[in-house]
């Protein structure tokens, strides 16, 4: 009887352990590739727990200052286990870049640390870099259960463009990457087979379309860029009287002025987008991002009380130059030849303009309608104050490199932009007809 109890206990413990292993699988490595004209750059994401099992060093147990302590040894190890080659066996040149340890999260494996390594590899001269063997066994040479997922993050010819960054919920998103395959041990034959990478050739048209889409996406997610433009347009329906926003412009005058302001902003950011993407103008990205926050703050103050009366066109042009440099940062890492870069700048700019136009068409009619009511003064000041607070939040975040309560709220609010537009439309219509009905009643009396 006691033997049966012991057997049952052992089986129960074994079953529990198996369930725990299944419920918390070890994280896989990631090999992320960026395809350029003459080389492939990329990034390795190596779970430290798995790496420790492979190299027999306590990289996970003692990860503090890991790169400073063991960087040279890790580089030698990685160079031995990353061996791209042509189909006829000629080796590629492999170079390793920056290495860092980061905290990562996974729904399956939970929190863990990983070593992130930048690398680049170039084929022999005149060889098609889109077709090769990727002999890769980092970790895999010792840990047979490990897997390495291979994905393409950037490939201009195939229209694959994945911007760096994370969504507002803080979790990394790889949904726009193209999965190439999985490098894993062949258990049946007890060997690691050569991993073949053969990428589709794509086309110039696919690359151009992807840049248009990227421009649309950049503005759709660029809350700060849109907010600057919208706040600058807040006082457009109004005229200045005794240094205050007072009398109204006609609808026609307002539309003409809006067209001038938007055109000036477009000209400004188009110039620096071109110069910045081609590398002719350079400013630190942090400085640019802070200046964008300043541009919103200045526009918000102007919407409350005119500080540059009838000069909105020049302000839009000037700050457009700053915003264009921020747009250019998106294109600078593509490493394209001059022809593809010019096409990318054109397509990206078209995407920006299309999205800007869509937002203006969706919002401006309701601002003009609301400006025909007495409620617009409150709406203008309230909107400008909110924009000013948002600008201060962005400025502080970009100076300190740390999110704050304001920027977190902005990120959440941006997810409900469609609802906010709906509230603006419904509220504007109700307020307009409410005021009209009061006017009709007053005339009747």
Secondary structure, 3 states (H helix, E strand, C coil): CHHHHHHHHHHHHHHHHHHHHHHCCCCCEEEEEEECCCCEEEEEEEEHHHHHHHHCCCCCCCCCCHHHHHHHHHHHHHHHHEEEECCCCCECEEEEEEEEEEEEEECCCEEEEEEEEEEEEECCCCCCCCEEEEEECCCCCCCCCCEEEEEEEEEHHHCEECCCCCCCCCCCCCCCCEEEEEEECECCCCECCCCEEECCCCCHHHHHHHHHHHHHHHHHHCHHHHHHHHHHHHHHHEEECCCCEEEECCHHHHHHHHHHHHHHHHHHHHHHHHHHHCCCCCCCHHHHHHHHHHHHHHHHHHHHCCCCCCCHHHHHHHHHHHHHHHHHHHHCCCCCCHHHHHHHHHHHHHHHHHHHHHHHHHHHHHHHHHHCCCCHHHHHHHHHHHHHHHHHHHHHHHHHCCCCHHHHHHHHHHCCHHHHHHHHHHHHHHHHHHHHHHHHHHHHC
